[in-house]
Amino acid sequence: MPSAFAQDATWLSNPGSGNFSSAANWTPATVPTGFATFGNSSTTTLTFSGSRNLDGFVFDAGAPAFTFNLISGFGVVFHTDGIVNNSANAPTFNVSNSPLRFDDTSSAGNAIINLNAGT
C-alpha cells in the first residue's frame, strides 16, 4: 500500500466561514494535513470542528493577525515546523479545554498563546 502524502492548502482571501475544518475555505478545496498557509484574508478568526494534525501553519509576509479559537475539545498537533510567521503580525491561539501540542521539531514561533481563554 502506498504511503499517504500530506496535503498543503492555502486559506482563501474570502472564505465562506471561519471554520478551519471546512474544505470549501481552502485552495485546493481540502483541509490541510501538511502545511496550512495564510495570507491576506477577510476572515481572520478561525474555529475548528474537529482536531487537526499537521506539519505547520505558515503566515505569508503581509498576512494580518489571525486568531485561532481552540475550544470544545478540538485542538491542533503540529509536527515538523509548527508555526512559521513571515508576517509582522503574530497569530493568537485562544486555548480552552483543547490540545495545542508541538511535537518533533516544531515550535510556536512568535505566536501568542492564551490558555483557558473564554472559560
Helices and strands as residue ranges (DSSP letters): E 9-11, G 23-25, E 26-27, E 35-38, E 45-47, E 52-59, E 67-70, E 76-85, E 92-95, E 100-102, E 112-115
